Amino acid sequence: MCGIAGRYNYDPLRPVDRLVLEAMTDAVTHRGPDAAGYHLAPGLGLGHRRLSIIDLSTGDQPLSNEDGTIWTVFNGEIYNFAEVRAELIAHGHRFRTGSDTEVIVHGYEQWGERSVDKFRGMFAFAVWDSTRRRLMLARDRVGVKPLYYAELPGRGIVFGSELKALLEDPDVPRDWRPEAIDAFLTLLYIPAPATIYKGVHKLEPGHILIAEKGSVRTSRYWDLQFTGEGDARREDEYLEQLDALLRESVALRQISDVPLGAFLSGGIDSSAVAAYMVETSSRPPVTISVGFDHARYDELAHARRVAEHLGCEFHPRTVTPDIVSLLPKLAWHFDEPFADSSAVPTYYVSKAARELVTVALSGDGGDELWAGYTRHRVEHWEQRARKALGPATAFAGMLGRALPLSVRGARSLRHLASNPGQAYALKHGYGMFEPDAKARLYSSDFSESVRHSDPFAMFREAYGRCRSLDPVDRGLYVDVHTYMVDDILTKVDRMSMAVSLEAREPLLDHKLLEFAATVPTSLKLKDGRGKYLLRKVLERRVPPEILARGKQGFEAPIAEWLRGPLAPMADALLADGRLRDRGVFNDREVSRLWTEHRDGRADHRHRLWQLMMLELWFRQFIDTAPASQPRYAEAI
């Protein structure tokens, strides 16, 4: 795992400033603490920070072909590099390293832009073709690895693994987008391709970018195809395929020249990864778990049960977070407002893992592809209700609007009268700042600036783009293109990279995903529970009580922290006048939310967490110049 950065000026007579390139690259040192490398050419600069995983002695970057006409910087892993390497050798290419990076260089020589089709893994890379003066950027199919870019109209393009790398270039604009703040307060994150900055974009998963001859174009090279044509009568066949693909995916992700382990929570997904590691490894896998000193948020007993059953080497850790010091660090690592509080346990499990290993396998992706969330069951119910009620759905919607949201089912009744795509999108915004809450929170000027904002546009667009007519398939497709990449994978990448740990995602292997998209929803949702087929394949592998457990999210006791150790910080961030002076929020509404929560009269934990993370971002990235290291003391 590594960090990359670079700049391409269309005019070859305009050199890239080496000091700026070094500053951009240094900004992501935490992603690659083992080595730094640079390549400068007329109008071009490439920078790389390396975390050594494979080919420790000869894998440094930037890396070129034999005559120096093709160069690359690469973040990630290509798990099938040996297979691709053999194919390229058969085509006459000669290799001088044993690293997976070199297949990118020769792959581009052989197949050009379509070389990405050959790669199986997680990656974000840049290829410089000096003969054509062309820069190609590519991001893996589901967005495990991040990549950002800023177009400089008429001049060139700047790119990097994290936003903070781009901000080291003085030509990159730092104006923030009101619509991005509105989306953040709706969703906890800012959905791609937007970022908090007006001139900076996320390269979307499954996309490449080509910059040449004064222009930039992006194109999609892969998409997940839900067809809705699966046959539930083929359950045994599906089980056999799932077993084989899980085994292959986990085995591929154990290729490493450094110590490797796995996160283990005791849930379905991490247990699946651990079980297949046992079956594909010659020694018991190292597993790492964390819990808090709050019983409600502690899964260590479940993780221990799985580890003992499988015969894993188990390393539990109960943590009492220094949450006051951690929050500014989180804001710095995420670069833009991000408020999924499960970043806290993700950081601590990554930190615990890094003390033992350099690579950790994670169970992310099981819920999004195998219908593990409550919203998937609700979506299934709503679709059945639409069919049953027919024209009467309008009356159901009127009834839902007449009921308070505290009445169970009121939201679903309202959804029945809505467009299905919008109804599913709204499920992603529950519990945050919904329209009525925004109306109270926003200042009049800010309300005016975001009057055309539509945080759910990408959700509706994805819902409509899915080929399957099955509403659950469409919901899963939406999740893969929004929440999974912009929340879950962003969180895991930043928190693992914060401690220089490589996290690998076997449940997100693209061949496994393509298979999952062919499985009918009746083999995902069954008898009111999700992940049916995944549970079925684990029946002979993990204890039955683990399979029978309900879903427990990777949560943290933030409500208690806000009334305890975080209370002084909340006062400093929300009530010292700086948040008010930004002109975004109604100060009295912010005060009401904080006072009611602090005094125990209401639970506003998620909204307060959002406001605090937003203000920490303002103080670290807007009030002062970008810093290559987090400013903990200055943030409050």
ZAMARGU-4260 file (C-alpha; in steps of 0.2 Angstrom, whole numbers, plus 5000, padded with zeros to 4 digits):
<rodrens>
0) 5000/5000/5000 | 5007/5017/4996 | 5003/5035/4992 | 5004/5044/4975 | 5004/5062/4969
5) 5008/5071/4954 | 5006/5085/4941 | 5005/5086/4923 | 5007/5102/4914 | 5001/5102/4896
10) 5015/5114/4891 | 5031/5104/4892 | 5041/5121/4894 | 5032/5124/4910 | 5042/5113/4923
15) 5034/5105/4938 | 5041/5113/4954 | 5051/5099/4963 | 5048/5107/4980 | 5029/5107/4978
20) 5030/5089/4971 | 5040/5084/4987 | 5027/5093/4998 | 5013/5084/4990 | 5021/5067/4992
25) 5026/5070/5010 | 5008/5074/5014 | 5004/5056/5012 | 5020/5049/5021 | 5008/5039/5033
30) 5002/5029/5018 | 5020/5024/5014 | 5033/5027/5027 | 5046/5015/5020 | 5053/5025/5005
35) 5050/5040/4994 | 5053/5042/4975 | 5051/5055/4962 | 5051/5057/4943 | 5052/5073/4934
40) 5051/5076/4915 | 5047/5091/4905 | 5030/5097/4911 | 5028/5082/4923 | 5031/5076/4940
45) 5027/5060/4949 | 5029/5056/4967 | 5027/5040/4977 | 5028/5035/4996 | 5030/5016/4998
50) 5024/5004/5011 | 5033/4988/5006 | 5022/4973/5005 | 5028/4963/4989 | 5046/4962/4982
55) 5054/4972/4996 | 5071/4974/4988 | 5067/4980/4970 | 5049/4987/4971 | 5053/5005/4973
60) 5043/5018/4962 | 5041/5028/4951 | 5044/5013/4939 | 5047/5014/4920 | 5049/5002/4905
65) 5066/4998/4898 | 5068/5014/4888 | 5060/5026/4900 | 5045/5031/4889 | 5032/5024/4901
70) 5031/5028/4920 | 5019/5023/4933 | 5016/5027/4952 | 5004/5014/4960 | 4994/5012/4976
75) 4987/4995/4980 | 4989/4977/4975 | 4986/4967/4959 | 4983/4950/4966 | 4984/4941/4949
80) 5000/4949/4944 | 5009/4933/4942 | 4996/4927/4929 | 4997/4944/4920 | 5016/4944/4920
85) 5016/4927/4912 | 5005/4933/4898 | 5015/4948/4895 | 5031/4938/4895 | 5023/4927/4881
90) 5020/4943/4872 | 5039/4947/4873 | 5040/4959/4887 | 5055/4958/4899 | 5054/4961/4918
95) 5067/4967/4929 | 5058/4966/4946 | 5047/4954/4955 | 5034/4967/4960 | 5016/4969/4954
100) 5019/4987/4949 | 5029/4982/4934 | 5014/4973/4926 | 5005/4990/4925 | 5020/4997/4914
105) 5020/4983/4902 | 5002/4980/4903 | 4999/4998/4897 | 5012/4995/4883 | 5003/4980/4877
110) 4985/4984/4880 | 4984/5003/4882 | 4969/5010/4892 | 4961/4992/4892 | 4975/4985/4903
115) 4964/4988/4918 | 4953/4974/4912 | 4967/4962/4916 | 4970/4967/4934 | 4962/4959/4948
120) 4964/4969/4964 | 4963/4985/4973 | 4972/5000/4964 | 4974/5018/4960 | 4988/5022/4948
125) 4995/5035/4936 | 5003/5030/4920 | 5014/5043/4910 | 5016/5040/4892 | 5030/5052/4887
130) 5029/5048/4868 | 5011/5054/4867 | 5012/5066/4882 | 4997/5057/4889 | 4993/5054/4908
135) 4981/5040/4912 | 4973/5038/4930 | 4964/5023/4935 | 4954/5017/4950 | 4949/4999/4955
140) 4932/4993/4951 | 4924/4996/4968 | 4934/5010/4974 | 4944/5001/4988 | 4959/5014/4984
145) 4956/5032/4983 | 4961/5044/4969 | 4958/5063/4968 | 4961/5075/4954 | 4960/5094/4950
150) 4959/5101/4933 | 4968/5117/4930 | 4959/5124/4915 | 4971/5127/4900 | 4986/5122/4911
155) 4985/5104/4917 | 4980/5092/4930 | 4985/5088/4948 | 4982/5071/4957 | 4985/5062/4973
160) 4979/5048/4985 | 4972/5060/4997 | 4965/5078/4996 | 4979/5085/5007 | 4992/5080/4994
165) 4983/5091/4981 | 4981/5106/4993 | 5000/5107/4994 | 5000/5114/4976 | 4996/5132/4977
170) 4987/5132/4960 | 4973/5120/4967 | 4958/5131/4973 | 4952/5129/4991 | 4935/5136/4989
175) 4922/5125/4998 | 4906/5120/4991 | 4890/5124/5001 | 4881/5109/4992 | 4894/5098/4999
180) 4891/5103/5016 | 4872/5100/5013 | 4876/5083/5007 | 4887/5079/5022 | 4874/5084/5034
185) 4862/5073/5025 | 4873/5057/5023 | 4888/5059/5035 | 4899/5060/5019 | 4901/5069/5003
190) 4896/5057/4988 | 4907/5055/4973 | 4912/5062/4961 | 4911/5078/4972 | 4923/5084/4986
195) 4921/5098/4998 | 4932/5109/4986 | 4924/5117/4971 | 4938/5112/4959 | 4943/5095/4965
200) 4935/5078/4961 | 4935/5060/4966 | 4939/5048/4951 | 4925/5036/4953 | 4927/5017/4955
205) 4928/5008/4939 | 4934/5023/4929 | 4949/5029/4920 | 4954/5047/4916 | 4965/5052/4901
210) 4973/5069/4901 | 4981/5074/4884 | 4982/5088/4871 | 4974/5101/4884 | 4959/5091/4889
215) 4953/5078/4901 | 4940/5064/4899 | 4934/5051/4910 | 4926/5034/4906 | 4919/5019/4914
220) 4928/5003/4911 | 4918/4991/4922 | 4901/4991/4931 | 4892/4978/4941 | 4878/4970/4931
225) 4862/4964/4941 | 4851/4955/4929 | 4837/4949/4940 | 4837/4933/4931 | 4844/4921/4945
230) 4835/4905/4948 | 4832/4900/4967 | 4830/4882/4962 | 4849/4882/4958 | 4853/4885/4977
235) 4866/4870/4978 | 4875/4876/4962 | 4876/4894/4969 | 4883/4887/4986 | 4896/4878/4976
240) 4901/4893/4966 | 4901/4904/4982 | 4912/4892/4991 | 4925/4891/4977 | 4925/4910/4974
245) 4927/4914/4993 | 4942/4901/4994 | 4950/4909/4979 | 4948/4927/4984 | 4954/4924/5002
250) 4969/4914/4996 | 4974/4928/4983 | 4974/4941/4997 | 4986/4931/5008 | 5000/4934/4995
255) 5013/4945/5005 | 5031/4946/5009 | 5027/4954/5026 | 5016/4948/5042 | 4998/4946/5038
260) 4982/4944/5049 | 4963/4948/5049 | 4951/4959/5058 | 4938/4948/5068 | 4922/4955/5075
265) 4913/4939/5077 | 4900/4944/5064 | 4896/4935/5048 | 4908/4944/5036 | 4924/4944/5047
270) 4920/4926/5052 | 4919/4921/5034 | 4936/4928/5030 | 4944/4920/5045 | 4936/4903/5041
275) 4943/4903/5023 | 4960/4909/5029 | 4961/4894/5040 | 4957/4883/5025 | 4969/4891/5013
280) 4984/4895/5025 | 4997/4883/5031 | 4997/4891/5049 | 4983/4898/5060 | 4979/4916/5055
285) 4982/4930/5066 | 4966/4938/5071 | 4963/4955/5080 | 4948/4962/5089 | 4944/4977/5099
290) 4930/4982/5111 | 4926/4996/5122 | 4923/4996/5141 | 4905/4998/5137 | 4896/4981/5136
295) 4884/4987/5123 | 4898/4991/5111 | 4909/4976/5115 | 4909/4960/5103 | 4925/4952/5110
300) 4916/4937/5117 | 4909/4933/5100 | 4926/4936/5091 | 4934/4925/5104 | 4921/4911/5101
305) 4924/4911/5082 | 4943/4912/5084 | 4943/4897/5097 | 4932/4887/5085 | 4943/4890/5070
310) 4959/4888/5079 | 4965/4906/5075 | 4978/4915/5084 | 4968/4928/5094 | 4973/4945/5100
315) 4959/4954/5109 | 4961/4972/5114 | 4949/4982/5126 | 4952/5001/5123 | 4948/5017/5132
320) 4950/5030/5118 | 4959/5046/5121 | 4944/5053/5111 | 4949/5071/5114 | 4965/5069/5105
325) 4958/5057/5092 | 4945/5068/5084 | 4957/5081/5077 | 4967/5067/5070 | 4951/5060/5062
330) 4947/5076/5054 | 4965/5078/5047 | 4965/5060/5039 | 4948/5062/5031 | 4953/5078/5023
335) 4935/5083/5021 | 4919/5082/5032 | 4916/5064/5037 | 4906/5059/5052 | 4903/5040/5052
340) 4908/5037/5071 | 4913/5019/5067 | 4929/5027/5061 | 4934/5027/5080 | 4934/5008/5082
345) 4941/5006/5064 | 4956/5016/5069 | 4959/5007/5085 | 4957/4989/5077 | 4969/4995/5064
350) 4981/5002/5077 | 4981/4986/5086 | 4983/4976/5070 | 4998/4986/5065 | 5007/4981/5081
355) 5007/4963/5075 | 5006/4963/5056 | 5008/4975/5041 | 4993/4968/5031 | 4975/4964/5038
360) 4961/4956/5029 | 4944/4964/5032 | 4926/4958/5030 | 4919/4974/5022 | 4906/4972/5008
365) 4896/4957/5014 | 4881/4968/5019 | 4881/4978/5002 | 4881/4962/4991 | 4871/4950/5002
370) 4857/4961/5008 | 4863/4963/5026 | 4855/4980/5031 | 4838/4983/5038 | 4834/4995/5023
375) 4835/4979/5011 | 4822/4970/5021 | 4811/4986/5021 | 4814/4989/5003 | 4807/4971/5000
380) 4792/4974/5011 | 4788/4991/5002 | 4789/4983/4985 | 4777/4970/4990 | 4765/4983/4998
385) 4766/4993/4982 | 4760/4978/4972 | 4747/4973/4984 | 4739/4991/4986 | 4740/4996/4968
390) 4732/5014/4966 | 4729/5014/4985 | 4747/5018/4988 | 4742/5036/4987 | 4731/5034/5002
395) 4744/5025/5011 | 4756/5040/5008 | 4743/5052/5015 | 4741/5041/5030 | 4760/5040/5033
400) 4761/5059/5031 | 4748/5061/5044 | 4757/5050/5057 | 4772/5056/5067 | 4788/5048/5062
405) 4789/5040/5079 | 4776/5028/5074 | 4783/5012/5067 | 4780/5011/5049 | 4776/5029/5046
410) 4791/5031/5034 | 4787/5016/5024 | 4769/5022/5022 | 4776/5039/5015 | 4788/5029/5004
415) 4773/5020/4995 | 4767/5036/4987 | 4785/5041/4982 | 4795/5036/4967 | 4804/5020/4972
420) 4821/5027/4968 | 4818/5042/4979 | 4811/5031/4992 | 4826/5020/4993 | 4838/5035/4993
425) 4829/5043/5008 | 4833/5027/5018 | 4852/5033/5017 | 4848/5049/5027 | 4838/5043/5042
430) 4844/5050/5059 | 4855/5064/5052 | 4849/5081/5047 | 4833/5078/5037 | 4823/5093/5029
435) 4814/5099/5044 | 4830/5098/5055 | 4840/5108/5041 | 4826/5121/5040 | 4829/5125/5059
440) 4848/5123/5057 | 4853/5133/5042 | 4855/5152/5042 | 4844/5161/5029 | 4859/5165/5018
445) 4865/5147/5018 | 4848/5140/5015 | 4847/5151/4999 | 4864/5145/4993 | 4859/5127/4994
450) 4841/5129/4988 | 4845/5118/4972 | 4855/5106/4982 | 4850/5087/4979 | 4860/5075/4990
455) 4851/5060/4983 | 4853/5063/4965 | 4867/5051/4963 | 4856/5038/4972 | 4841/5040/4961
460) 4852/5039/4946 | 4860/5023/4951 | 4843/5015/4955 | 4837/5019/4938 | 4853/5013/4930
465) 4852/4996/4937 | 4847/4983/4924 | 4837/4972/4936 | 4819/4976/4939 | 4820/4968/4957
470) 4820/4982/4969 | 4832/4974/4981 | 4844/4971/4967 | 4843/4990/4963 | 4845/4994/4981
475) 4861/4984/4982 | 4867/4992/4966 | 4864/5009/4974 | 4874/5004/4990 | 4889/4998/4980
480) 4890/5014/4970 | 4887/5026/4985 | 4887/5021/5003 | 4900/5007/5002 | 4913/5017/4992
485) 4910/5034/5000 | 4908/5029/5018 | 4913/5011/5022 | 4929/5010/5010 | 4934/5028/5013
490) 4933/5024/5032 | 4943/5008/5031 | 4956/5016/5019 | 4960/5031/5030 | 4960/5023/5046
495) 4971/5009/5041 | 4983/5020/5032 | 4983/5032/5047 | 4994/5018/5055 | 5002/5012/5039
500) 4992/4996/5038 | 4987/4988/5022 | 4968/4982/5023 | 4962/4970/5010 | 4944/4966/5006
505) 4942/4948/5000 | 4923/4950/5000 | 4925/4963/4986 | 4934/4953/4974 | 4926/4958/4957
510) 4923/4940/4952 | 4914/4937/4968 | 4904/4953/4966 | 4899/4948/4948 | 4894/4931/4954
515) 4884/4939/4969 | 4875/4950/4956 | 4868/4934/4948 | 4861/4927/4964 | 4842/4930/4965
520) 4837/4940/4980 | 4827/4926/4987 | 4843/4918/4991 | 4849/4933/5000 | 4834/4938/5009
525) 4825/4923/5017 | 4813/4922/5031 | 4815/4940/5036 | 4834/4938/5037 | 4848/4944/5025
530) 4864/4935/5019 | 4855/4918/5018 | 4867/4911/5005 | 4883/4917/5015 | 4876/4910/5031
535) 4873/4894/5022 | 4890/4892/5016 | 4897/4895/5033 | 4886/4882/5042 | 4899/4869/5043
540) 4913/4882/5047 | 4907/4893/5062 | 4897/4891/5077 | 4878/4891/5075 | 4876/4905/5088
545) 4887/4916/5077 | 4876/4913/5062 | 4860/4916/5072 | 4866/4933/5079 | 4857/4949/5073
550) 4868/4962/5065 | 4878/4973/5077 | 4886/4988/5068 | 4904/4993/5072 | 4898/5007/5084
555) 4906/5018/5098 | 4898/5025/5113 | 4898/5043/5106 | 4882/5048/5116 | 4891/5045/5132
560) 4908/5053/5126 | 4898/5069/5122 | 4892/5070/5140 | 4908/5065/5147 | 4926/5067/5140
565) 4921/5076/5124 | 4909/5089/5133 | 4923/5103/5135 | 4928/5100/5116 | 4910/5101/5111
570) 4908/5118/5120 | 4924/5124/5112 | 4919/5119/5095 | 4900/5123/5095 | 4899/5138/5107
575) 4915/5149/5105 | 4907/5159/5091 | 4918/5153/5077 | 4905/5141/5070 | 4892/5155/5071
580) 4903/5167/5062 | 4904/5156/5047 | 4886/5161/5043 | 4881/5143/5039 | 4870/5139/5054
585) 4858/5146/5066 | 4867/5148/5082 | 4852/5145/5093 | 4848/5129/5085 | 4866/5123/5087
590) 4865/5128/5106 | 4848/5119/5108 | 4855/5102/5101 | 4870/5103/5112 | 4861/5108/5128
595) 4847/5095/5126 | 4860/5081/5123 | 4872/5087/5137 | 4858/5088/5149 | 4851/5071/5145
600) 4834/5077/5138 | 4837/5071/5120 | 4849/5060/5110 | 4857/5071/5097 | 4873/5061/5096
605) 4875/5059/5077 | 4870/5077/5073 | 4882/5084/5086 | 4896/5072/5079 | 4893/5079/5062
610) 4894/5097/5068 | 4910/5094/5078 | 4918/5085/5063 | 4913/5099/5051 | 4920/5112/5063
615) 4936/5103/5065 | 4938/5102/5046 | 4935/5121/5045 | 4948/5124/5058 | 4961/5113/5051
620) 4959/5116/5032 | 4951/5132/5030 | 4955/5144/5044 | 4974/5140/5042 | 4985/5134/5028
625) 4985/5115/5025 | 4997/5106/5036 | 5007/5090/5032 | 5004/5084/5049 | 4988/5086/5060
630) 4987/5101/5071 | 4979/5094/5086 | 4980/5109/5098 | 4976/5122/5085 | 4960/5113/5081
635) 4951/5118/5097
</rodrens>
